[in-house]
């Protein structure tokens, strides 16, 4: 499997530049993680994913995984995320699946991704992936609503399927929250731009008025 060896922001940049799927595999040292690693090393799986994804493997105990989980809640180990151009997961796989299963899921993901690429091509540019590189690069810059955090006690009582569904729901909610914040920021910036333009125009008018008064005074003296 061709795993990206750089940081999360670097992987995001590559996915954006190549308009590829961003795949993140969060694994531990448990049996299911080891089996899932073997699935990714399957020749057909490796070839398929390497052609369409920028793939990153994260240790569940590492800081990068913790940062990633701030945006995309990881509620089961191992977890595999296929993230589209707009930053929303196209598919989340919880636990171990065999090569045939992941190839089937990858086919569906690629079809969804191709639709996104076509839609992005009709606009000025592709959608922002993961909002921005800095979003995941620094967990200290994240303002995460406590109501969106997974509840450990609840998670223990859920099945793998329910955990995966919950992860997708949380990720979508956080993306929507981020989108609203960006929209409000853009409105605020637009208001500031308009105010600056008004102030500049006002200063120009005052300056022109002063110049006209000065010219009139000169003519009177002549």
C-alpha positions in Angstrom: 0.0 0.0 0.0 1.3 3.4 -0.9 0.9 5.3 2.3 1.6 9.0 2.4 4.6 9.6 4.7 4.1 13.3 5.4 1.9 15.2 7.8 -1.9 15.6 7.7 -1.7 19.1 6.1 0.7 17.8 3.5 -1.5 14.9 2.6 -4.5 17.3 2.4 -2.5 19.6 0.1 -1.7 16.7 -2.2 -5.3 15.5 -2.3 -6.4 19.0 -3.1 -3.8 19.4 -5.8 -4.6 16.1 -7.5 -8.3 16.3 -6.7 -8.1 12.9 -5.1 -10.0 11.1 -2.4 -8.4 11.7 1.0 -8.3 8.3 2.8 -7.3 8.1 6.5 -6.8 4.7 8.3 -6.7 5.0 12.1 -5.3 1.8 13.6 -4.2 0.4 16.9 -2.3 -2.7 18.0 -5.4 -4.9 18.3 -6.2 -8.0 16.2 -8.7 -6.2 14.0 -6.3 -3.4 13.2 -3.6 -6.0 12.2 -6.1 -7.8 10.0 -7.2 -4.5 8.4 -3.5 -3.7 7.7 -3.3 -7.0 5.8 -6.4 -6.0 3.8 -4.7 -2.8 2.7 -1.6 -4.8 1.6 -3.7 -7.0 -0.7 -2.3 -6.3 -4.2 -5.7 -5.5 -5.8 -6.7 -3.2 -2.9 -3.4 -1.4 -2.9 -3.5 -0.8 -6.6 -7.1 0.4 -6.6 -6.6 2.8 -3.7 -3.2 4.1 -4.8 -4.7 5.2 -8.1 -7.5 7.2 -6.6 -6.6 8.2 -3.0 -4.0 10.0 -1.0 -3.8 7.6 1.9 -2.6 8.3 5.4 -2.2 5.7 8.2 -2.4 7.1 11.7 -1.6 5.4 15.0 -4.6 5.8 17.3 -2.4 6.8 20.2 -0.5 9.5 18.3 -1.1 13.2 18.3 -2.0 13.3 14.6 -4.8 10.9 15.2 -6.1 13.0 18.1 -6.0 16.1 15.9 -7.9 14.2 13.1 -10.5 13.0 15.6 -11.2 16.6 16.6 -12.8 17.0 13.2 -13.8 13.4 12.3 -14.8 11.6 15.5 -13.0 8.2 15.7 -15.3 6.1 17.8 -14.0 2.6 16.9 -10.6 1.2 16.2 -9.7 0.6 13.5 -11.6 3.1 11.4 -11.1 4.1 7.7 -12.4 7.4 6.3 -12.8 8.2 2.7 -13.2 12.0 2.5 -14.4 13.9 -0.5 -13.5 17.3 -2.0 -16.0 19.1 0.3 -14.4 17.6 3.4 -17.4 15.4 4.2 -16.8 11.6 4.5 -18.0 9.7 1.5 -17.7 6.5 3.5 -16.6 5.4 7.0 -15.6 1.8 7.7 -15.5 0.7 11.3 -13.5 -2.4 12.3 -12.1 -5.1 9.9 -13.4 -5.8 6.4 -11.9 -8.1 3.8 -10.4 -7.2 0.5 -13.6 -7.9 -1.5 -15.7 -5.7 0.8 -13.3 -2.7 0.7 -13.1 -2.9 -3.1 -16.9 -2.8 -3.3 -17.0 0.2 -1.0 -14.1 1.9 -2.9 -16.1 1.5 -6.1 -19.1 3.4 -4.6 -16.8 6.0 -3.1 -15.1 6.6 -6.4 -18.5 7.1 -8.1 -19.5 9.7 -5.5 -16.1 11.4 -5.8 -16.4 11.6 -9.6 -19.8 13.4 -9.2 -18.2 15.8 -6.8 -15.3 16.5 -9.3 -17.8 17.1 -12.1 -19.8 19.5 -9.9 -16.6 21.3 -8.8 -15.5 21.7 -12.4 -18.7 23.7 -13.2 -17.9 26.2 -10.5 -14.9 28.6 -10.2 -12.8 26.0 -8.4 -13.0 22.9 -6.2 -14.5 22.9 -2.8 -12.3 23.3 0.2 -11.1 20.1 1.5 -11.3 19.8 5.3 -11.9 23.6 5.3 -8.2 24.3 5.4 -4.9 22.7 6.1 -4.5 24.6 9.4 -7.8 23.2 10.6 -6.3 19.8 11.3 -2.7 21.0 11.6 -3.3 22.6 15.0 -5.8 21.1 17.4 -5.3 24.2 19.7 -7.1 26.3 17.0 -10.2 24.1 17.1 -13.3 25.3 18.9 -15.2 22.1 19.3 -18.7 22.1 20.8 -18.9 19.7 23.7 -22.3 18.6 22.6 -20.6 17.1 19.5 -18.1 15.0 21.3 -18.7 11.3 21.5 -19.9 10.1 24.9 -17.6 7.3 26.1 -20.3 5.5 28.1 -22.8 5.6 25.1 -20.1 4.4 22.7 -19.4 1.3 24.8 -23.1 0.3 24.4 -23.2 0.8 20.6 -22.6 -1.8 18.0 -19.8 -1.2 15.4 -22.5 -0.2 12.8 -24.1 2.3 15.2 -20.7 3.7 16.1 -19.9 4.2 12.4 -23.3 5.9 11.8 -22.6 8.1 14.8 -19.2 9.1 13.5 -20.7 10.1 10.2 -23.4 12.1 11.9 -20.9 13.9 14.2 -18.6 14.7 11.2 -21.5 16.1 9.2 -22.6 18.2 12.1 -19.1 19.6 12.6 -18.7 20.4 8.9 -22.1 22.2 8.9 -21.0 24.2 12.0 -17.7 25.1 10.3 -19.6 26.1 7.1 -21.9 28.4 9.0 -18.9 30.0 10.7 -17.2 30.5 7.4 -20.3 32.0 5.9 -20.7 34.5 8.8 -17.0 35.4 8.5 -17.4 36.1 4.8 -20.4 38.3 5.5 -18.4 40.2 8.2 -15.5 40.7 5.8 -17.8 41.9 3.0 -19.4 44.5 5.4 -15.8 45.6 6.4 -14.8 45.9 2.7 -17.9 48.0 1.9 -17.2 50.3 4.9 -13.6 50.7 3.9 -14.7 51.6 0.3 -17.2 54.2 1.7 -14.5 55.7 3.9 -12.1 55.9 1.0 -14.7 57.6 -1.2 -15.6 60.0 1.6 -11.9 61.0 2.0 -11.6 61.5 -1.7 -14.7 63.7 -1.8 -13.3 65.8 1.1 -9.9 66.1 -0.6 -11.6 67.1 -3.9 -13.7 69.7 -2.1 -10.6 71.2 -0.4 -8.8 71.3 -3.8 -11.7 73.1 -5.4 -11.9 75.6 -2.5 -8.1 76.2 -2.9 -8.4 76.7 -6.7 -11.3 79.1 -6.1 -9.3 81.2 -3.6 -6.4 81.4 -6.1 -8.7 82.7 -8.8 -10.1 85.3 -6.5 -6.6 86.6 -5.6 -5.8 86.8 -9.3 
